[in-house]
Amino acid sequence: MLEPQSLYNVSNSISADPSLLGLPLVAGFTGFVDAGHVVVQVRDELLGSLDHEVLAVFDTDQLIDYRSRRPRITFEQDHLTDYQAPALELRVLRDGLGERFLLLSGMEPDLQWERFCAAVGQLVDLLEVPLVAWVHSLPMPVPHTRPLGVTVHGNRGDLIEGMGSTWKPTAELQSSIGHLLELRLMEAGHDVVGYVVHVPHYLAEAEYPPAAVTALEYVGASIGRVLPTDRLREAGRDAERQITRQVDNSAEVQGVVSSLEKRYDEHSDGSRRSLLVKQNMELASAEELGAAVEAYLAGPLAANELAQTFRDAAAAAETVTGEDTDDDGSHHRTGDGGEEPGD
């Protein structure tokens, strides 16, 4: 493995300011699922609401596969402008009470995962970070009318038990850089806690502010900081009103939501086995999850009636989220005429 330290450049303030030592670190990476756009919303809310300063910048030319995730650039009449280069940065922020913490955010690396994790480990050691808290999200067959579940993991038993994790499977799943980073940091003796926010599967492609609020609440509690949620709460209230109107206008969608509510209430004690885990304890794929959800809701409905129900639900969800799907699989908003930027 190449020297990890050459993967990033650090600010002079790291060595010149001893008050940067001992701050907790929050991490979130785009590019892995991000149901409800939770990581994007959390990052944007923190950087948009709090004072911050860059401490370290990673060399994304070594980490990102530009051909698989092409950066965006603007063509303005007769010239090119506004190249949106990918970024992976470590920043120091101040919360609402002036207390500082660190934020590591940006695109998930496509390449050199072990080297990146080693580089982050160097920064964690250099800054004497006492706790790393990271967040991501998954689509789950749950209704938007019930409290959002969160799975908590890591090596801080007090935080895991205290936060009341709602899903505790044993499963083999596709890894993300956050997963590997958590594992490597724990192996090196660092304290790590991760939060998986459960987002209703029919809202997974939209920005779902309540899920981002949940993530900020859990992370803020774990690192002892007051994180901003007011704007997201207001956006969440607007989103809930829109969703309610759409659900009320469709008997089919009402049936789907009602079935999810019934199952949720029946098994709210967390004793049931997750739909995401197959019999061999591997995590279900997106196709398998869709099939499981259909079987989960089947009840007395015939197969063709259920298929039509889910087609109607998907159409209603597109209206709720204000997005259409292009031929290339990308999404764009239809409500305001603007295109949804990529990760």
Backbone hydrogen bonds in HBPLUS format (Angstrom, degrees):
<---DONOR---> <-ACCEPTOR-->    atom                        ^
c    i                          cat <-CA-CA->   ^        H-A-AA   ^      H-
h    n   atom  resd res      DA  || num        DHA   H-A  angle D-A-AA Bond
n    s   type  num  typ     dist DA aas  dist angle  dist       angle   num
A0006-SER N   A0003-GLU O   3.37 MM   3  5.99 150.1  2.47 113.9 120.3     1
A0007-LEU N   A0004-PRO O   2.92 MM   3  5.47 159.3  1.96 122.6 126.1     2
A0059-ASP N   A0007-LEU O   2.93 MM  52  5.67 164.7  1.95 160.0 158.4     3
A0009-ASN N   A0057-VAL O   2.93 MM  48  5.37 157.1  1.98 146.8 152.7     4
A0057-VAL N   A0009-ASN O   2.88 MM  48  5.37 154.8  1.94 152.0 159.8     5
A0011-SER N   A0055-LEU O   2.68 MM  44  4.96 156.1  1.73 150.3 148.3     6
A0014-ILE N   A0011-SER O   3.21 MM   3  5.87 159.4  2.26 115.0 119.8     7
A0016-ALA N   A0012-ASN O   3.15 MM   4  6.29 144.5  2.29 143.7 154.1     8
A0017-ASP N   A0013-SER O   2.90 MM   4  5.47 136.8  2.09 142.9 145.4     9
A0020-LEU N   A0017-ASP O   3.19 MM   3  5.95 168.2  2.21 120.6 123.7    10
A0021-LEU N   A0018-PRO O   3.14 MM   3  5.70 166.4  2.16 114.9 119.2    11
A0022-GLY N   A0127-LEU O   2.86 MM 105  6.28 158.2  1.91 153.5 158.7    12
A0102-LEU N   A0024-PRO O   2.84 MM  78  6.08 174.9  1.84 162.7 163.9    13
A0025-LEU N   A0131-LEU O   2.91 MM 106  6.28 170.2  1.92 165.4 168.6    14
A0133-ALA N   A0025-LEU O   2.79 MM 108  6.19 164.6  1.81 165.5 170.2    15
A0026-VAL N   A0102-LEU O   2.81 MM  76  6.02 163.1  1.83 141.6 145.3    16
A0104-LEU N   A0026-VAL O   2.81 MM  78  6.23 161.1  1.85 160.1 166.7    17
A0027-ALA N   A0133-ALA O   2.87 MM 106  6.23 147.5  1.97 142.5 148.6    18
A0135-VAL N   A0027-ALA O   3.16 MM 108  6.67 147.0  2.27 160.4 166.4    19
A0028-GLY N   A0104-LEU O   3.09 MM  76  6.60 148.5  2.19 161.6 169.1    20
A0030-THR N   A0106-GLY O   3.03 MM  76  6.20 155.7  2.10 139.9 147.5    21
A0108-GLU N   A0030-THR O   2.81 MM  78  5.61 150.9  1.89 163.7 160.9    22
A0034-ASP N   A0032-PHE O   2.67 MM   2  5.79 112.9  2.12 121.5 106.2    23
A0037-HIS N   A0034-ASP O   2.92 MM   3  5.10 147.3  2.03 133.9 132.1    24
A0036-GLY N   A0204-ALA O   2.76 MM 168  4.53 174.5  1.77 121.2 123.1    25
A0208-TYR N   A0036-GLY O   3.03 MM 172  4.73 167.2  2.05 127.7 125.5    26
A0041-GLN N   A0037-HIS O   3.01 MM   4  6.15 161.6  2.04 149.6 155.0    27
A0042-VAL N   A0038-VAL O   2.90 MM   4  6.09 163.0  1.92 156.1 160.9    28
A0043-ARG N   A0039-VAL O   2.95 MM   4  6.10 170.7  1.96 153.3 155.9    29
A0044-ASP N   A0040-VAL O   2.93 MM   4  6.06 169.2  1.94 151.3 154.8    30
A0045-GLU N   A0041-GLN O   2.88 MM   4  5.92 156.6  1.94 146.7 153.2    31
A0046-LEU N   A0042-VAL O   3.01 MM   4  6.17 163.7  2.04 151.8 156.0    32
A0047-LEU N   A0043-ARG O   2.97 MM   4  6.12 173.5  1.97 158.0 160.1    33
A0048-GLY N   A0044-ASP O   2.80 MM   4  5.62 139.5  1.96 135.6 147.1    34
A0049-SER N   A0045-GLU O   3.00 MM   4  5.82 132.0  2.24 137.3 146.2    35
A0050-LEU N   A0046-LEU O   3.04 MM   4  5.72 153.1  2.11 145.8 150.8    36
A0094-ARG N   A0051-ASP O   3.19 MM  43  5.78 140.9  2.36 151.9 157.1    37
A0053-GLU N   A0092-VAL O   2.97 MM  39  5.39 143.1  2.11 144.0 155.6    38
A0092-VAL N   A0053-GLU O   2.88 MM  39  5.39 154.6  1.95 151.6 159.1    39
A0055-LEU N   A0090-LEU O   2.73 MM  35  5.53 169.4  1.74 155.7 157.7    40
A0056-ALA N   A0090-LEU O   3.17 MM  34  5.00 154.8  2.24 138.7 138.7    41
A0090-LEU N   A0056-ALA O   2.84 MM  34  5.00 166.5  1.86 149.1 151.7    42
A0058-PHE N   A0088-LEU O   2.94 MM  30  5.44 173.1  1.95 174.9 172.5    43
A0062-GLN N   A0059-ASP O   3.10 MM   3  5.83 155.8  2.16 117.3 123.4    44
A0063-LEU N   A0060-THR O   3.00 MM   3  4.74 140.4  2.16  94.5 106.6    45
A0064-ILE N   A0060-THR O   2.87 MM   4  5.48 160.9  1.90 157.5 154.4    46
A0110-ASP N   A0063-LEU O   2.75 MM  47  5.76 143.2  1.88 148.1 158.7    47
A0111-LEU N   A0063-LEU O   2.95 MM  48  4.83 152.1  2.03 140.0 142.8    48
A0068-SER N   A0065-ASP O   3.18 MM   3  5.68 139.6  2.35 110.1 119.9    49
A0069-ARG N   A0065-ASP O   3.15 MM   4  6.39 149.0  2.25 151.1 160.5    50
A0084-GLN N   A0072-ARG O   2.85 MM  12  5.37 177.9  1.85 166.8 166.7    51
A0074-THR N   A0081-THR O   2.94 MM   7  5.26 151.6  2.02 174.8 174.8    52
A0081-THR N   A0074-THR O   2.80 MM   7  5.26 158.3  1.84 156.7 162.1    53
A0076-GLU N   A0079-HIS O   2.74 MM   3  5.43 156.4  1.79 175.7 173.1    54
A0078-ASP N   A0076-GLU O   2.63 MM   2  5.76 121.3  1.97 120.5 104.2    55
A0079-HIS N   A0076-GLU O   3.18 MM   3  5.43 151.6  2.26 114.1 122.5    56
A0107-MET N   A0087-ALA O   3.19 MM  20  6.37 144.0  2.33 152.7 158.0    57
A0089-GLU N   A0105-SER O   3.06 MM  16  5.85 158.3  2.11 169.2 168.4    58
A0105-SER N   A0089-GLU O   3.14 MM  16  5.85 158.8  2.19 160.0 162.7    59
A0091-ARG N   A0103-LEU O   2.84 MM  12  5.16 160.2  1.88 143.6 150.2    60
A0103-LEU N   A0091-ARG O   2.83 MM  12  5.16 153.5  1.90 143.5 148.4    61
A0093-LEU N   A0101-PHE O   2.79 MM   8  5.47 169.7  1.81 168.6 172.2    62
A0101-PHE N   A0093-LEU O   2.95 MM   8  5.47 143.9  2.08 144.3 151.7    63
A0095-ASP N   A0099-GLU O   2.75 MM   4  5.35 166.1  1.77 149.6 152.1    64
A0098-GLY N   A0095-ASP O   2.98 MM   3  5.21 165.2  2.00 116.0 118.5    65
A0096-GLY N   A0226-VAL O   3.47 MM 130  5.87 168.7  2.49 154.8 154.6    66
A0116-PHE N   A0112-GLN O   2.91 MM   4  6.12 158.0  1.96 152.0 158.6    67
A0117-CYS N   A0113-TRP O   2.87 MM   4  6.12 165.4  1.89 157.1 160.5    68
A0118-ALA N   A0114-GLU O   2.93 MM   4  6.13 154.3  1.99 145.1 152.4    69
A0119-ALA N   A0115-ARG O   2.89 MM   4  6.13 148.8  1.99 143.9 152.7    70
A0120-VAL N   A0116-PHE O   2.89 MM   4  6.23 159.9  1.93 155.7 160.5    71
A0121-GLY N   A0117-CYS O   2.88 MM   4  6.08 154.1  1.95 143.3 151.3    72
A0122-GLN N   A0118-ALA O   2.97 MM   4  6.27 144.0  2.10 140.8 149.9    73
A0123-LEU N   A0119-ALA O   3.14 MM   4  6.53 155.0  2.20 147.7 153.4    74
A0124-VAL N   A0120-VAL O   2.84 MM   4  6.14 156.3  1.89 153.8 161.1    75
A0125-ASP N   A0121-GLY O   2.93 MM   4  6.14 154.8  1.99 146.1 152.5    76
A0126-LEU N   A0122-GLN O   2.81 MM   4  6.02 163.6  1.84 149.8 155.0    77
A0127-LEU N   A0123-LEU O   2.89 MM   4  5.97 157.8  1.94 148.8 153.5    78
A0129-VAL N   A0124-VAL O   3.05 MM   5  5.18 160.7  2.09 146.7 152.1    79
A0128-GLU N   A0125-ASP O   3.15 MM   3  4.96 155.6  2.21  99.1 106.4    80
A0132-VAL N   A0191-ASP O   3.03 MM  59  6.39 156.4  2.09 144.1 151.0    81
A0193-VAL N   A0132-VAL O   2.93 MM  61  6.38 153.9  2.00 160.1 165.0    82
A0134-TRP N   A0193-VAL O   3.02 MM  59  6.59 152.0  2.10 150.3 159.1    83
A0195-TYR N   A0134-TRP O   2.92 MM  61  6.37 148.2  2.02 151.5 161.9    84
A0136-HIS N   A0195-TYR O   2.96 MM  59  6.35 156.7  2.01 167.4 168.8    85
A0197-VAL N   A0136-HIS O   2.98 MM  61  6.46 159.3  2.02 146.8 148.0    86
A0138-LEU N   A0197-VAL O   3.06 MM  59  6.40 156.9  2.11 160.4 163.5    87
A0199-VAL N   A0138-LEU O   2.95 MM  61  6.03 178.0  1.95 162.9 163.5    88
A0140-MET N   A0199-VAL O   2.77 MM  59  5.71 157.9  1.82 156.7 157.3    89
A0142-VAL N   A0140-MET O   2.83 MM   2  5.56 133.2  2.05 108.7  94.0    90
A0201-HIS N   A0140-MET O   2.85 MM  61  5.00 141.1  2.00 146.8 143.3    91
A0198-HIS N   A0149-GLY O   2.90 MM  49  5.20 168.3  1.91 154.3 150.4    92
A0166-THR N   A0150-VAL O   2.94 MM  16  5.72 165.5  1.96 140.9 145.3    93
A0151-THR N   A0196-VAL O   2.89 MM  45  4.97 157.3  1.95 140.9 146.1    94
A0196-VAL N   A0151-THR O   2.85 MM  45  4.97 162.5  1.88 148.5 154.3    95
A0153-HIS N   A0194-GLY O   3.01 MM  41  5.16 155.6  2.07 141.8 147.0    96
A0194-GLY N   A0153-HIS O   2.71 MM  41  5.16 162.1  1.74 148.2 151.8    97
A0155-ASN N   A0192-VAL O   3.08 MM  37  5.94 153.1  2.15 156.6 161.9    98
A0159-LEU N   A0156-ARG O   3.04 MM   3  5.51 123.7  2.37 109.8 122.8    99
A0160-ILE N   A0156-ARG O   2.98 MM   4  6.26 161.3  2.02 156.5 162.6   100
A0161-GLU N   A0157-GLY O   2.94 MM   4  5.95 174.7  1.95 151.6 153.3   101
A0162-GLY N   A0158-ASP O   2.95 MM   4  5.66 147.8  2.05 130.0 140.4   102
A0163-MET N   A0159-LEU O   2.99 MM   4  5.79 144.6  2.12 137.2 143.5   103
A0164-GLY N   A0161-GLU O   3.29 MM   3  5.37 150.4  2.38 100.2 108.8   104
A0172-GLU N   A0281-MET O   2.86 MM 109  6.42 134.1  2.07 134.0 148.2   105
A0283-LEU N   A0172-GLU O   2.65 MM 111  5.57 165.1  1.67 157.1 151.6   106
A0180-LEU N   A0176-SER O   3.20 MM   4  6.59 166.1  2.22 155.3 157.3   107
A0181-LEU N   A0177-ILE O   2.85 MM   4  5.94 159.3  1.89 147.7 154.3   108
A0182-GLU N   A0178-GLY O   2.93 MM   4  6.06 158.5  1.98 144.9 150.5   109
A0183-LEU N   A0179-HIS O   3.02 MM   4  6.31 162.9  2.05 151.0 155.4   110
A0184-ARG N   A0180-LEU O   2.89 MM   4  6.12 168.7  1.91 157.7 160.0   111
A0185-LEU N   A0181-LEU O   2.91 MM   4  5.99 161.0  1.95 151.1 156.5   112
A0186-MET N   A0182-GLU O   3.00 MM   4  6.13 158.9  2.04 148.9 154.7   113
A0187-GLU N   A0183-LEU O   2.97 MM   4  6.20 154.8  2.04 147.0 154.4   114
A0188-ALA N   A0184-ARG O   3.08 MM   4  6.29 134.8  2.29 136.3 147.7   115
A0188-ALA N   A0185-LEU O   3.11 MM   3  5.04 128.0  2.40  91.3 105.2   116
A0190-HIS N   A0185-LEU O   2.93 MM   5  5.35 163.7  1.96 151.6 146.8   117
A0189-GLY N   A0186-MET O   2.94 MM   3  5.03 160.4  1.98 105.9 111.5   118
A0203-LEU N   A0200-PRO O   2.86 MM   3  5.48 164.4  1.89 124.0 129.1   119
A0204-ALA N   A0201-HIS O   3.38 MM   3  5.09 167.8  2.40 100.1 102.9   120
A0206-ALA N   A0203-LEU O   3.15 MM   3  5.52 155.2  2.22 111.7 119.2   121
A0211-ALA N   A0208-TYR O   3.07 MM   3  5.85 139.4  2.24 124.0 132.8   122
A0212-ALA N   A0209-PRO O   2.96 MM   3  5.09 119.2  2.34 103.2 118.7   123
A0213-VAL N   A0209-PRO O   2.95 MM   4  6.26 156.7  2.01 160.2 167.6   124
A0214-THR N   A0210-PRO O   3.03 MM   4  6.26 158.0  2.08 143.4 148.8   125
A0215-ALA N   A0211-ALA O   3.05 MM   4  6.33 156.2  2.11 143.4 149.4   126
A0216-LEU N   A0212-ALA O   2.96 MM   4  6.24 162.7  1.99 152.0 155.9   127
A0217-GLU N   A0213-VAL O   2.92 MM   4  6.15 154.6  1.98 152.1 159.3   128
A0218-TYR N   A0214-THR O   3.07 MM   4  6.31 165.8  2.09 154.7 157.3   129
A0219-VAL N   A0215-ALA O   2.95 MM   4  6.10 172.3  1.96 156.5 159.1   130
A0220-GLY N   A0216-LEU O   2.82 MM   4  5.71 159.8  1.87 141.8 148.7   131
A0221-ALA N   A0217-GLU O   3.02 MM   4  6.11 155.5  2.08 142.8 149.1   132
A0222-SER N   A0218-TYR O   3.06 MM   4  6.28 152.8  2.13 146.3 153.6   133
A0223-ILE N   A0219-VAL O   3.03 MM   4  6.29 154.8  2.10 157.1 162.7   134
A0224-GLY N   A0220-GLY O   2.93 MM   4  5.71 119.7  2.30 138.3 151.7   135
A0225-ARG N   A0220-GLY O   3.04 MM   5  4.95 155.1  2.10 138.0 143.4   136
A0233-ARG N   A0229-THR O   2.81 MM   4  5.98 150.8  1.90 157.7 167.1   137
A0234-GLU N   A0230-ASP O   3.06 MM   4  6.35 159.4  2.11 152.1 156.6   138
A0235-ALA N   A0231-ARG O   2.97 MM   4  6.20 161.7  2.00 146.7 152.2   139
A0236-GLY N   A0232-LEU O   2.77 MM   4  5.89 145.0  1.89 140.0 150.5   140
A0237-ARG N   A0233-ARG O   2.94 MM   4  6.28 147.0  2.05 145.2 153.2   141
A0238-ASP N   A0234-GLU O   3.12 MM   4  6.48 158.6  2.17 149.7 154.8   142
A0239-ALA N   A0235-ALA O   2.92 MM   4  6.18 158.8  1.97 147.1 153.3   143
A0240-GLU N   A0236-GLY O   2.86 MM   4  6.05 157.9  1.91 149.1 154.9   144
A0241-ARG N   A0237-ARG O   3.06 MM   4  6.30 154.9  2.13 145.6 151.7   145
A0242-GLN N   A0238-ASP O   3.07 MM   4  6.38 157.0  2.12 149.2 155.3   146
A0243-ILE N   A0239-ALA O   2.89 MM   4  6.13 162.3  1.92 153.2 158.2   147
A0244-THR N   A0240-GLU O   2.89 MM   4  6.02 160.7  1.93 147.9 153.3   148
A0245-ARG N   A0241-ARG O   3.04 MM   4  6.27 156.9  2.10 145.7 151.2   149
A0246-GLN N   A0242-GLN O   3.07 MM   4  6.35 161.7  2.10 150.3 154.9   150
A0247-VAL N   A0243-ILE O   2.87 MM   4  6.10 161.9  1.90 156.2 161.4   151
A0248-ASP N   A0244-THR O   2.90 MM   4  6.01 162.5  1.93 149.7 154.7   152
A0249-ASN N   A0245-ARG O   3.18 MM   4  6.35 133.6  2.40 138.2 149.4   153
A0249-ASN N   A0246-GLN O   3.23 MM   3  5.21 133.6  2.46  93.8 106.1   154
A0250-SER N   A0247-VAL O   3.11 MM   3  5.42 167.3  2.13 114.3 117.4   155
A0254-GLN N   A0250-SER O   3.01 MM   4  6.22 157.0  2.06 146.4 153.6   156
A0255-GLY N   A0251-ALA O   3.01 MM   4  6.25 146.4  2.12 140.2 148.4   157
A0255-GLY N   A0252-GLU O   3.10 MM   3  5.13 118.7  2.50  92.6 107.3   158
A0256-VAL N   A0252-GLU O   3.11 MM   4  6.54 151.3  2.20 145.9 153.1   159
A0257-VAL N   A0253-VAL O   2.92 MM   4  6.19 173.7  1.93 163.1 162.9   160
A0258-SER N   A0254-GLN O   2.82 MM   4  5.90 159.4  1.87 147.3 153.9   161
A0259-SER N   A0255-GLY O   2.97 MM   4  6.11 154.9  2.04 143.5 149.7   162
A0260-LEU N   A0256-VAL O   3.00 MM   4  6.30 158.9  2.04 151.7 157.6   163
A0261-GLU N   A0257-VAL O   2.85 MM   4  6.10 155.4  1.91 150.6 157.9   164
A0262-LYS N   A0258-SER O   2.95 MM   4  6.19 157.2  2.00 147.1 152.9   165
A0263-ARG N   A0259-SER O   3.04 MM   4  6.29 167.9  2.06 152.8 155.2   166
A0264-TYR N   A0260-LEU O   2.87 MM   4  5.97 159.7  1.91 147.9 154.5   167
A0265-ASP N   A0261-GLU O   2.89 MM   4  6.04 166.8  1.90 152.7 155.8   168
A0266-GLU N   A0262-LYS O   2.94 MM   4  6.11 151.8  2.02 146.5 154.7   169
A0267-HIS N   A0263-ARG O   3.13 MM   4  6.26 144.8  2.26 145.5 153.2   170
A0270-GLY N   A0267-HIS O   3.07 MM   3  5.90 162.5  2.11 124.0 126.5   171
A0277-VAL N   A0274-SER O   3.32 MM   3  5.72 165.5  2.34 109.6 113.7   172
A0284-ALA N   A0276-LEU O   2.65 MM   8  5.21 168.4  1.66 162.8 163.1   173
A0278-LYS N   A0282-GLU O   3.00 MM   4  5.61 176.6  2.00 165.1 165.7   174
A0281-MET N   A0278-LYS O   2.95 MM   3  5.14 158.7  2.00 114.0 117.0   175
A0289-LEU N   A0285-SER O   2.76 MM   4  5.95 152.4  1.83 150.6 158.9   176
A0290-GLY N   A0286-ALA O   2.98 MM   4  6.22 156.1  2.04 144.5 150.4   177
A0291-ALA N   A0287-GLU O   3.03 MM   4  6.34 157.2  2.09 146.4 152.2   178
A0292-ALA N   A0288-GLU O   2.81 MM   4  6.02 151.3  1.89 144.4 153.2   179
A0293-VAL N   A0289-LEU O   2.84 MM   4  6.09 154.8  1.91 151.4 157.7   180
A0294-GLU N   A0290-GLY O   3.09 MM   4  6.35 157.8  2.14 145.4 150.9   181
A0295-ALA N   A0291-ALA O   2.98 MM   4  6.26 164.2  2.00 150.1 154.1   182
A0296-TYR N   A0292-ALA O   2.73 MM   4  5.80 147.4  1.83 143.2 153.9   183
A0297-LEU N   A0293-VAL O   3.01 MM   4  6.24 141.6  2.17 145.5 153.2   184
A0298-ALA N   A0295-ALA O   3.22 MM   3  4.94 152.6  2.30  95.3 103.5   185
A0301-LEU N   A0298-ALA O   2.96 MM   3  5.51 148.3  2.06 148.8 145.0   186
A0306-LEU N   A0302-ALA O   2.99 MM   4  6.24 158.1  2.04 156.1 162.5   187
A0307-ALA N   A0303-ALA O   2.96 MM   4  6.19 159.9  2.00 150.8 156.2   188
A0308-GLN N   A0304-ASN O   3.12 MM   4  6.30 158.4  2.17 142.3 147.5   189
A0309-THR N   A0305-GLU O   3.00 MM   4  6.23 150.0  2.09 142.5 151.2   190
A0310-PHE N   A0306-LEU O   3.01 MM   4  6.36 156.2  2.07 154.0 158.8   191
A0311-ARG N   A0307-ALA O   2.98 MM   4  6.28 145.7  2.10 144.0 154.2   192
A0312-ASP N   A0308-GLN O   2.93 MM   4  6.18 159.5  1.97 151.4 156.2   193
A0313-ALA N   A0309-THR O   2.85 MM   4  6.09 149.8  1.94 142.2 151.8   194
A0314-ALA N   A0310-PHE O   2.88 MM   4  5.99 154.8  1.95 140.8 146.8   195
A0315-ALA N   A0311-ARG O   3.07 MM   4  6.30 156.9  2.12 144.3 150.2   196
A0316-ALA N   A0312-ASP O   2.93 MM   4  6.17 156.3  1.99 146.8 153.5   197
A0317-ALA N   A0313-ALA O   2.81 MM   4  6.03 150.2  1.90 145.5 154.4   198
A0318-GLU N   A0314-ALA O   3.02 MM   4  6.31 147.7  2.12 145.4 152.9   199
A0319-THR N   A0315-ALA O   3.23 MM   4  6.58 150.1  2.33 140.6 148.0   200
A0319-THR N   A0316-ALA O   3.06 MM   3  5.05 116.1  2.49  92.8 108.3   201
A0320-VAL N   A0316-ALA O   2.85 MM   4  6.18 154.6  1.92 149.5 157.2   202
A0321-THR N   A0317-ALA O   2.85 MM   4  6.04 163.9  1.88 153.3 156.5   203
A0322-GLY N   A0318-GLU O   2.91 MM   4  5.84 128.3  2.19 135.2 148.1   204
A0323-GLU N   A0318-GLU O   3.29 MM   5  5.50 145.2  2.42 144.4 151.4   205
A0334-THR N   A0322-GLY O   2.58 MM  12  5.24 149.3  1.67 135.5 143.0   206
A0324-ASP N   A0332-HIS O   2.96 MM   8  5.68 151.9  2.04 156.4 162.4   207
A0332-HIS N   A0324-ASP O   3.19 MM   8  5.68 153.2  2.27 149.4 157.0   208
A0326-ASP N   A0330-SER O   2.84 MM   4  5.40 165.7  1.86 160.3 164.4   209
A0329-GLY N   A0326-ASP O   3.01 MM   3  5.31 162.6  2.04 112.5 116.4   210
